[in-house]
Amino acid sequence: MKYSTVAMGDEGRATVLSGKEVSGDVRRKLAEEVRAIKEDFPDFTPCLAIVQVGGREDSNVYIRMKVKAGEEIGVHVQHIRFPRSITQSQLVQEVRKLNNDPSIHGMIVQMPLDSEENIDSDLVLDTISPSKDVDGLTTASAGRLSHGILEGGFLPCTPYGCMELIRRSGAKVQGASAVVLGRSKIVGTPMAELLKWHHATVTTCHSRTANLPDVVRSADLLVVGIGRPEMVKGSWVKPGAVVIDCGINSIPDATKKSGSRLVGDVAYDEVSKVASVITPVPGGVGPMTVAMLMQNTVISAQRAVQKMKASQWNIRNLPLEPLEKVPSDIEIARAQTPKDILELAQEIGLQESEVDLYGKKKAKVSLSVLQRLQAQKNGKYVVVAGITPTPLGEGKSTTTIGLTQALGAHLGKNVFACVRQPSQGPTFGIKGGAAGGGYSQVIPMDEFNLHLTGDIHAITAANNLLAAQIDARMFHESTQTDKALYGRLVPNVKGKRQFSQIQMNRLKKLGIDKTDPDALTEEEVGRFVRLNIDPETITWQRVMDTNDRFLRKITIGQSPTEKDKTRECQFDISVASEIMAVLALTTSLPDMRERLGKMVVASDKNGNAVTAEDLGASGALTVLMKDAIRPNLMQTLEGTPVFVHAGPFANIAHGNSSILADKIALKLVGQDGFVITEAGFGADIGMEKFFNIKCRYSGLCPDAVVLVATVRALKMHGGGPPVTPGVPLPSAYTEENIDLVRTGFSNLRKQIENGTMFGVPVVVAINAFGSDTEAELNLIKELALGAGASDAVICHHWAKGGEGAKDLAQSVVKASQLSSNFKFLYDLELPIEEKIRIIARNIYGADDIEIKPDAQIQIDRYYKQGFSNLPICMAKTHLSLTSDPSIKGAPKGFTIPIRDVRASVGAGFLYPLVGTQKDRVVPRPPPLARGLHWLRRLR
């Protein structure tokens, strides 16, 4: 509908500008926009929350109008009513909850507050997040408007509606003389600001303005919101003016059934004879206010949808100026000033409510990101693995970070690195930290290596709680009757017994179909209260995150109060706990709760598995782990984002960072971005487990493998002398030796074959050292390409940072665009023995496996207990493809001995122990001087 201000009507009256009709046009347009949103995101619904205190009928009328308008458009209006007794602090807290709820796109607090308490309404309003202030009434919104910032926030609804009516009238605002009568913060003041920033010459009047009729008469555009019925008379109005009446007042009218009628602040009958355009009351500005509220809500929802679509990041990269003589890792890390982590979080599209700061340089990221970005397509998924390493390592972590820096800081890609958190054992040991090295590191390095956000401490607490529960349960079962135990487990509280949900789960497991605790028979009570744990079968040990050789075997229960209930046990290192593997493989909080409950801690005297759920501990374990489940956000030396999360062993566990970190990162980088994650040990161990275990549980498909190799590792596999940490390298490794490299290539060839066996393109990253010669490096490149690698690239990221890995990054981009025909190595339905055999033959190159008697006993038990369909996690030396760490290269004609098979049922795999040596899950304590070397520079 178009309105004209050129002339008055035939009867000398103004054109009536109907807010109902204009708002109808607005609502129809908004309905189309909501439908467009739903085409892309069918489960998404714009939502407006209306907070009301008390239940004033006039407020209820306005709320019903908004609900009706929302229904017409497709906006869900969530009416939240609080009692009149709510306090100010309680109301503020509820508003903050709505701020943090991603399903709420707009929020208003219905005024006035019908409260018994003394509540500061301005304080409550200003608690609303500016991103959800669709009423445009907070101090922040008013400040933006006063500074002429009309984009990015929200305009107050009534003035916004008035401007739309003026636009529909056809009146020219720029250069016009405008008068606003009234100065309320809801109408008058923001209306004047809006007209001013649309280039009108504005005068704001009020009831105390001198010569008010004369001032009003100067207006080409007159907006009235003074709150006095029919105050503005016809004689006050300039002929041909556009008059917008924002007032609504009830006056007595005996002719009406109600005894009253609604009028505006303008004497309509008089003014309509003078003005060119006038809005009626009711039916003028009122419907427009509601329409603009809906428009602001839809705009907010559209912004939320945009945040559900990953876009190109605008990251402030940190400058890096590598020195020719590369300093120590800690010196490089300390020389760089990291960004505040909140800045990085904003750069990569995280919302404030999704980030919990742990200081200024690290943060926890909420799992709600996955819900917000659920419709977003994943980025490219790249795993960094390595050839069978020397004891010094070949630089997988450094390559992971260097490649990330190259993709992000030098190629301009959205990219995330996802790495494991280091344990204090190796950190204080001969290995040192795990933040990368040289000019390819995660920073701050000291915070990365020491404590981080306490995830490992949470695992330690949860693990030891369960260990204590095991011994306490055995103690009480051995010293109490069934009746006494039942009274402790299901106490009578105020004359009533009630089973907890965990106890209901145990009853179901026992086949007892009863919910009334008093209905159990004596036999059923006995079965319920007694786990009858066989102490000889307990596999759950206490843990600590330190190498302490004197805790490898201990005796517990020596206090007189334990009544001679002693037994031998041990301490493992914290990252060996199954809870760490659970954390790494979980996909949600409920999934973690279920996995923790499934953890098998022992067998009963009949050979049945005893779980954490049987002990009633799974809920408590979940509470202890509720923060640890969230990934930790850090950054590289060049300012690109890193998730540091979980750190399971790569022998008795799968040796990869968490599924949740990878999933969140893949959503954040978007379809054209990259997530670079690292697999522990050599590709025959970490990469194989990444594919067969991690990808199986995550449902993610990798796009490329980066296989790290070094000249020194190939020389070792070619027959070079032993490499010993802390001892200078023999001359064979520091002088050119083409024959050793050529012979040792057999190992790299086998690892390339292992990658392509899964249907994924392989890029070989040749991590160059200063002692390597050009001939040696070029030979590896030539041989790798001939062995089936999609590319082989010489890299210098340790010495040059991302710049030294640009060629690698470009090759990874190309490889990720190739067809990936990813497939698993084996079917879970196969027998346990056959799954082990497939891995040994295909990945290691063995002729066969030899299952020792103890291992067969365990395998048979797992068939009986229903665990045979779990994937396999081989616990094997990382220093050889065989079970003997001294055998290098890619040998043939060997057998893999399986001496035992154990189960991590909660994590979700069986782990065969390969070889003849007893496994050690408390690593060897280091020589002190070397173990603390990197810490000497900390001040």
N, C-alpha and C positions, 0 to 999 in steps of 0.2 A: 504494500500500500504506500502511495506517495502523497505527501501533504505539501501544500503551497502556502507561502506567506505573501504572495504578490498582492492579493486583495481580499476584502472581507466577502462573505457570502451575499446572496441576493437579498437577504433580509437584513443586511447590515450587522450580521453576527459573525464571530470568529469561527474558523474551522476547528472542530473538536478533535483533538489528538487523543485517540483512545488507547490507553495503556494496555487494555485487554487484547486489542487487535495486534498491536506491536509486539507485546510479550508472546502472543500466539505464534507470530512469525519466528521469534527468537527460539521458542521451545521446539518448534518443528525442525529448525536448523540443528539444534542441540541433539535432538533425537537421531537425526541422520549421523551426526558425529559419533554418538555412542554406538550406533550400529556399525560404523566403520571400525571402531576399536574392537568390537566383538568379532568382527570378521577375522582379525589377526590373532585375537586373544579371547577365544570363546568363554573361558572361565573367569574373565575379568569383568568386574562390575564397579563403575564409579560409586563411591560411597561418601555421603555427608553425615557426620555425627552432630546431632543437636543435643547439647547438654542443658538440662533444665533442673532447677532447684525448686522444690515445691510443686504446686499445680494450679497457678492462677489461671482462670478461665480465659482471660484475654490472651495470655501467652499460649494456651492450648489452641485457640482459634488460629493464631499465626502458624503454629507448628503443623496443624492439619493442612493449612494451605501449602506449606513446603512439602509435606509428604505427598499430597496430591500431585503437585508439580513434578516431583521426582518420579512418581509412577508413570506420568505421561512421557517423560524423557527417557527413562531407563536408568535413573540414578536411585540407588538404594539409600533411603533416609533412615538412619539408625537413631531413634529417639531414646536418649538415656536420661532417665529421671532419677534424681537423688532426693532423699527425704529432707524436710526443712531443718532437721537436726544436724545435717552435715556441717563439719567445721571447715574453716578456710584451708587449713593444711591438708585435710582429706580431699577437698575439692581440687586443690592444686595438684595433688598427687594423681587423681583420676585424669585430669587434663593431660598430665605428662605421659600417662600410659597411652592415651589416645595419640599423642604426638609420635610415640614409638611404634604404633600399630601400622604396618605398611598397607593394610587393607582399608584404612581410613584416609581419604584424599582431601577432605575438607572438614572443618569443625567450626561451629558457632556455639557460643554460650548465650542462651536465651535470657534477655533482660526484660524486667528487673529480676533479681534473685529473690525468690520468695523464701527467705531463710529466717530461722529463729536466732541464728548467730550473727555476729558483726563481721561481715565479709567485705573485703576491699574488692569491688568488682573490677577496678582497673588492674589490680594485681592478677586477678584470675584471667582476664582477657590477655594480658601480656605474657601469660604462661603459654598461650597457644603458639606453636611454632609458626614463624612467618610463612613457611611453605604450605601451611594448612589454614591460614587465616583468610578464608574465603569471604568473610564479612568485611575484611579490609579495615578493621577498627583497632588493631593493636597499635601501640606506640611506634613500633618498628615500621608498620605500614604507613602510618601518618607521616613519619619522618621521611620515608621514601617519596611520598607524594609531595611533601613540602619542598623537596629538592628536585622536583621535576622528573623523578625516576618512575616512568609510567609502565615500563616493561619489566617482566621478571617477577613482580609481586602480584598483589591483588588490589583492585580499586574498590572503595566502599560501594556497597550495592545500590543504595538509593541515588547518590550522585552519579554513579555509573549508568543507572537507568535513565536519569534525567538527561545525560549527555546523549544517550541513544535516542531519546524522544526529540531532543533538539536537532540531532542529525536527520531524523526522519521528517522533521518539519520543513527542511530545506533551508533553514536560516543559516546565514553566514556567521560563523563564530569569530574568525580572525578579523581583528580590527573593530569588532562590535563593542558597544558600551553595554556592560553587563552589571546588573545589581543583584546581589544575593541578600535577601532579607532573612536574617537569622544566622547564628554563629555556633550552633551545636556541633559537637565533634562527629555526630552521625551524618548530618546533612550540610549545614551552612558552611562550616570551615572547609571540609574537603571539596565541596562544590565550588567554592571560590578558587581553591587551588587548581582544580581541574580546568575551569574556564581560563584561568591565568596562563596555564601551560599550553592551552590551545589558542593562545595569543589574543584573547579578549582583554579589554581594559575593564578591570573589575573593581567594584565598590561593594564592601561588606557593610550592611546596616543592621541595626538592632533596635529594640524598643526605645532606647535612649538617644538615638541619632537625632540631631537637630534638623529641623525642616525635612522630616522624613518623607512626606508626600512629594516634595520637590525633588529630592534625591532619587526616589523610586521612579518618578516621571521621566528621568533622563535615560532610562534603560531601554535598549533594543531587545535585550534578553533579560527577563525577570524571573528569578527563581525564589519562591517564598517557602520558608519553613520556620515560621516564627512561633507556631503553637497557639495562635489566637484566632478564634473562629471569625471568618469574613472580615478580617482587619483591613485588607487592601481593597479600596473602593475604586470604582470606575474612574473617578477623577484623578487617581494617583497614577494611572497607566498611560503611557505614551501611545497614541494611536498607531496601530500596526505592529505593536510589540508582540513578541512570543512570550507567553506566560506559562510557567511550569509551577503548579501548585502541589507542594509536598505535604501540606497539612492535612490532618484528619481529626475532626472534632465532633463530639456529640452535643447537639443542642436540643432543647425541648421542642416538640411538635405534636400538638394535640390531634392532628389529623392522622398520625401514624398509630398503628396498633401498639407498637412498643412505647409510644409516648415521646419518641425522640427520632432524630434523623442525623445523618452524617454530613458535614460540610467541611470545606477546606479553609485555608487561611485567606482565601481570596473570595470576595463577594461575586460569585460566579455570574449571576444575572446581569450585574452592572458591567463587569470587566469584559464579558464575552461580547459586549456591544462596541468595545473599543479595540481590543486586541485582535491580531490577525489569526493567532493560533492559541488555543488554551487547552489545558488538560482538565478533565472532570474529576470530581471527588464524590463518591468512590469511582474506581475504574480507570484512574489515570496513572499516577506514579506507583501506587501500591503493587499492582501486578508486575510492574517493571522491576521493582526491588526483588521480588521472588525470582523473576526470570534471570536477573543478573547474578543472584546467589547461585542458581543452577549453572549459569555459564561459567562462573568462577570455579565451581566444583568440577565441571567437565574439563576446564583448562588444567586444573590440578591433576586430574586423572590422566589427561594426555601427557603431562610432564612425567607422571609416574610410569606411563607406558614407554616413554622415551628412555627412561632409566632401565627399563626391562630389555632394552635393545642396546647392546654394547656398541660404543662408537669409538672413533679414533681418539686415543688418549692424548692429552696435551701435558706431557711430563717435562718437568724441569730436570734435565740430565745434569749430573754432577761432573764438573770438569776433572779430567785425569791427565796428569803430565808425568808419564813414566820416566824414571831415571835410567841411564844406561847401565849403571850398576844397581841391580835390583836390591833394595833394602830388605830387612826381615819382614815377615808378614805383619807382625804387630806394629812395626814402625810405619808401614804403608797404611794400615787400618787407622792408626792414630792420626796420621797426617791428613786424612779426609774428614770433612765435616758433614755428617749425615743430615738429610732433611728431617724436620719433625715428621713423625710417622703419620700424623693427622693430615699433613699436606699431601703426602703420598697417597693416603687413603682417598682423599677427595679427587686427586688426579686420575685414579683408576676407576672412579665411579661408585665407590662405596658411600653409603649414606651414614650420617652421623650416628644414627641409632644402631648401626650394624658394627660399630667399632668401639671396643673398650680399651682404653689406653693403659699400658703398663709402663709408666714413665713417658718420656717424649720420643723414644726411638723404637719402640716395639708396641704391638697391640694384638689383642684377640679379635677375631672376625666372626660374626654371628653366622650360624647355619641358615638363618632366614634369608640370606642372599640367594640361596638355591630356590627358595619359593618365589622370590621377587623376579628372578631371571629364568624361571622354569621354561618359558617359551623361547628363550634365546638359544640359538644354535651354538654348539661347542666349537672351540678353536681346534687347531692342529695339536696332536698329542705326540710328543717325542720323548723316547726314553734313552738315557745315556748309560751305556754299559761299557765293559772293558774286556781286553783279553785276559788270560790267566796272568795275574800280576806277580811282580817281584814282591818281596816282603816290604819294600819301600812304597808300594802303591804307584799307579801310573797316571794319576791326576784326573780321575773321573769327576770329583767334586769341583776341581778347578776348571775343567772343561765345561761342566754344567753352567757354572757362573759366567765364565768367559763367553760362551755361546749366547747366554741370555743377555749379557751386556752388548754384544755385537748386534743381536736382533733388535734390541730396544733402542740403545743410544746411537747406533750407527746406521741401521736400516730403517728405523722409525716404525717398527712393528709393535703392536701390543704384545707383550711377552711376560710370562711369569716363570720363575724357577720354583720348583717344589723339592725341598731337600729334607733329609732326616735331621733330628735333633741329636747332638752328640751326648754320649754318656760321660760322666766325670771319670769313669775308669780309664778309658783311653785318653781322655783329655789330660789327665795327670800322669798318663803312662808314656810309653815310648812312641806311640802314634801321634800324640798331641791333639790339637783341635780339628774341627771338621768344617771350617768356614770357607774352604777353598784355599787359595794361596797366591802369592805374588800380587799382581794387579787384577786378579779375578777373585774377589772375596765378598762374603756377606759381612755387613757392618751394622752396629759396633761388634767387633770380633770378640771382645771379652764378654759382653752380655750374651752373645750367641753361644759361647762355649761354657758359660757358668750360670746355671740355674734357669736362664731364659725367663719363662713365666711360671715355672714351677710344675710343669706337666709331669716330669719324671718323679718329683716328690709326691705328687698325687698318686701316681702308680705305686710308688713305694708304700704309701699309707694304705691304699686299697689292698694291695697284695698281703701286707702284714696283718691287716684286719682279718682277712680270710684265714691266714695261717693261725692266728690266735683263736679264731672261731672253731677251727678243726680240733685243736687240743682241748679247748674248753668243753666242747661237746663230748669228746671221748671221756673227759674227767667226770662230767656230770652223769653220763650214762653208766659209768662204772660205780658210782657212789649213791645213786638214787633209784627208787622204785619207779615203775611206770606211772603210777598215780601222781607221785611228786613231780616227775618230769612234765607230765601233762599240765599240772597246775602252774608250772613255770612258763611253759610254752603258750598255753591258752588260759591266761589268768581270769579269775572271776572278778569283774569290775562292776561294782554297784549291783551285784546280784545277777550279772549277765556275762556269759562267755560268748566270744565271737572270733571266728577264724579270720586271719588276714588273707589278702589275695595270694601271697606266697604260700601260705599253708593250704589254701584251696588248690593251688597247683600241685602240691605234694599229695594231697588226697586223691586228686585225679590220676596222678602217676601210679599210686598204689591201687587204683581201681575201687576206691571207696566213694560211693555216690551219695554222700551225706553233707549237709551244710550246717546242721545243728550240732555244736560241740558236745552236747549232753546225750546225743543219740548214738555215739560210737560204742561198740561193744568193747570188753576188756581186751580181746584179741586185736581189734582194730586200733585201740589206743596204743597197744604195745608196738604194733607195726609203724604207727605214725610217729611215736616219740623216739624210737631207736633206729639209728642209722647203722649201728654195728660195724663201724669202720675197722678194717683190718690195718693195724699200724704198719705192717710190713709193705703195704701197697701205697702208702701216702707218697704222692709225687709233688705235692705243693710245698715249696720251700719258702723260707723268709728271704727277703732281699734287702740290699742296700746299694747305693750308687757309688761304691768305692771299691778299689782292689784291696782286699784284706785277706791275705793267705791264711790267717789263723782262724778264720770263720768258715773255712771250707768243710770242716766237720766239727760239730759241737754236740754237746749233750744238754738237753733241756729237761725241766721238771725236777731240779735237784733241791728245791726248797721243801722243807718239811710240810708246808701247807698243800703240796701237790701229792702227798701220800704215796711216795715212791712211784709215781707215774712218769718215770724217766724214759726218754728214748733218744737215739742218735738222729741228728738231722744236719742241715747245712744252710749256709747263706749263699744265694746266687747274687749276681749283679742285677740291678733293677731292670735294665733293658732286656734281660732274659725272661722276665715275667711274661706269662701268657697275656696278662692284661695289656702289655705294650702291643702285642700282636693284635689283640682285639681292637685297641684304639686305632691301629693303622688300617684295619680292614672293615671297620664299621661304616655304615652309610647313613645313620641317623641316631638320635638319642634312644628311641624305642629299640632299634636294632642292637645298639650297644647293651642295653638292659637285657635283651634276650641272650646275646652272646655271653655276657658275664654270668648269667644264670646257668648256661650250658657247660661252663668250665668244669672238667672232671678233676677232682682233687685226690681221689683214692677209690678203692673198691671196698665193698662190704665183704663180710665173711662168706657170702655166697657167690662172690665174683661179680656182683652188679656194680655199675658205676655209681659213685657218689658225687654229686655236683654242688656248686655254690648255691643253686636254687634249693636243693635239699637241706642245706644248712641255714636257709633263710637269710642269706647274706647279700643276694644280688641287688636288692634295692639300695642297701647302704653303700655298696660298691659303686653303684651308678651315681649316687649323690656325691661321693668323693671325686668322681670323674666328670662331673657335669661341666666344669670349666675347661678341663683338659681336652675335651672333645672338639673345642673350637681351634682352628689353625692360628698360628702366630705369624703376624705380618712383620717383615723386616725389609731391608733393601741391600742392593749391591753397591760396590764402590762407585758405580756410575749412576746410581739413583733409580734403578729399575726394581720392581717389586719382587719379593721372595716370600714364599710360605715355608716356614720351618715347622714341621709337625710330625711327631712320632719318630721312633728310632729303633725298630725291632732288629734283632740280630739277623744276619744273613745266612747263618747255618741252621740253628734250631728253629728259626723263623724265616720269614720271606724277604727281609732286608730291603724294604721299600718305604718311602714316606706314605702319608695317609691317603686313602681314597677320597676323603672329604676335602682335603686341600686341593687335590687334583681337580675334583668336580667343581669346586667354587672357582678356581683359577680358570678353568675352561669356559665357564660362563662369563667371567669378567673380561677375558681377552676378546671374546666375540668370534664370529665365524672366520675372520681373516687373521686372528691372532695365534699365538703359540704358547704352549705350556711345555716346559722342559723339566723332566723329572729324572731322578737317578736311581739305578738299581745297584745294590751292594755287591762287592766282590766281582769275580769275573762273570762274563755273559752266561757261562754254563750253569751258574748258580743264581745270581740276582736277576738276570734277564729272563731266564727260564721261569722263575717263580713270579716275576712281574706278569708274564703272559698267562701262565697256567693257574695262578692263584689270584693275584690282584685284579687282573682284567676280567677274570671269571666272576668275581664278586661285585666288581664295580659296573660291569656291563659296558665299559669303555673300550674302544678299538684304537690301538696306536697307529700313527701314520708313518713313523720312521724310527729307525734305530741309529744312534750315533755310537760307534764302537771305537773306544779310545785305545791307542797302541803307542808304544814308545820303542825307540831303537834299543834301549838297554833291556827291555823285557824280551824282545825278539832274540837278542844275543844270549840271554839266559836260557831261553828255550832251544837255542841252537847249540847248546853245549858249553856255554860260558861258565866260569867258576861261580860258586855260591855267592849270593848277595846277602850281607848281614847288616841290619840296621845299626847305625852308630859307628860302623867301620868304613874307612875310605873304600871306594869302588876299585876293584882290580883294574889294571890297565886295559884289559880286553873291552871294558865298557867305556873307556875314555879315549880310546884310539880307534881309528877306522878299521872295521873288520867285516867286509862284505859277505864272506862265507858264513859267518855266524848269523848274520841277519837273514840270509837266504834260507839257511837250514831252519832257523827258529820261526820262519814265516808259517810253518805248518800249524802252529797254534792259532795264529790269526786267521788262517784259512778256515780252520774248523769253526772258529767263533763267527766268522762271516756266514758260513754254512748254517750255523745254529740260528742266526737271525733270519735269514731268508727262508728257513724251514717253516717259520710261522707266517710266511706270506707278506713280510714287511720289508720295505727298502732299507738297505744298510749303507750309511755313510761312515767311512773310516776317518777318524780324527787322529792325525799323527802328531802327538804332543812333543814338540821339539825341545831339546835341551842344548845348552851351549856347546857340549862336547860332540854333538852329532854332526856328521859331515853331510854335505849336499848329496853325495853319491848314495849314502845309506838311506837318507830320507826319500830320495827319488825312487830307489829300488822298492821300498815298502809301498809307495804310491802305485808303481807299475804293477807289482804283484797283487795288490788289493783289487785293482780294477780288473785284472785277469781272473780273480777268484769270485767275481760276481757282485762286488760292491758297486752301488750306483755312482759313488764318487769316493775319492780319497784326497784329503786336504791336509797340508802341513800347517800347523797352528803355532802361534806364539803368544797366546793369551796370558800366560804366566808373566811374561816380560812386558807385554804391551796392553793388557786389558782387552776390552772389546775390539779395539782396532786390530789386534792380532788374531782375531777369530772371525773377521768379516767374510773371508772366503768360505770358511766353514758354514757360517750363517746362510750365505747365498746358496750353498749346496743343499743345506737342510730345507730351505724354502722350496727348491726345485724337487727334492726327493719327496716332500710331503704332498706335492701335487701329482705324484705318480699314483697308479692304482695300488691300493693296499688290499690284499686278499687275506686278511688276518684269520687265522684258525688256531684252535687249541691243539696241543700235541696228542692228547688222549681223551677218551670218554670216561666220565666219572663212574659209569656203571660197570666198567671193567673190574676184574678182581684186583685186589691190592697188589699182589705180586706182579701182575702184568703191567700195571701202571708204573711200578718201580723199574721194571725191565725195559719198558719203552724209553724212559728217561735215560737210563744207563746206556742203552744201545745207540739211541739217536743223538743225544746231546753230548755224552762223554766219549762215544766211540767204542764202548766195551763190547766184548763178545756176549757176556751174560752176567747174571747176578748170582750170588751164593747167599741164601738165607740161612743164618745160623739158627740153632734150635731155640734159643731164647727169643729171637725175633719171630719165629713161627708161632710160638706160644702166644705172643702179644697179638700177632695178626689174627689168629683164631679167636682170641678174646674180642677183638674189634668187630669181627663178623658177628659174633654173638650179641654184642652190645649195640649193633646197628650203625657202626661208624665206617663201614667199608666204602661208602660212596663219597668220602671226602677226598679232595685233591692231595697230592703228595708234595712234601717239602723236604728235600734231601739235605741232611746234615752231613756235609762232606768238606774236606779240606778245600780251601780256595786257591791253594798254591799248585794244584795239579788237576788235570782232567781225570786222573785216577784217584784211588784212595790213599796213595803214597805221595806225600808232598815233595819228595825228592825227585820224582819222575816228571820230566818236563816235556815240552813239545806237544805232539798229538799222537801218542802211542797207539798201537793196535794189539789185539790178542790178549787183553787183560780181562779180569773178572772183578766186579764190584761186590765186596763182601758186606752183607747187611747183618750187623751183630745185634741190633735191637730195633724196635719200632715203638714210638711213643705217640701220644695223641694230644693235640691242642684243639679240643672239640669246640670250645667257645670261639677261638679264632677261626677254626674251620679247616684244619688240615691234619694229616698224619705226618710225623717226621721220622723217617728211617735214619738210624745212626750208622754211618758208613765207616768201615775200617775196624781196626782192632784196638785203638787207643780209647781209653775212657774219656768221655766228653768232659769239658771243663767250662762251666758257665760263670765262674769267677775268673776273669782273665789274669794272666801272669802279672804280678806286681812289677813295676818298671824299676830300672836303676834310677835312683832318686834324682841325680844330677840331670840326666836327660829328660826324665819325666816332667820336671818343673822348668825346663829351659825357657819355653815361650812365656812363662809367667814372670820371669825375672824383670822384664821391662815394664810390667804393670806398676804404676805408682799410685 
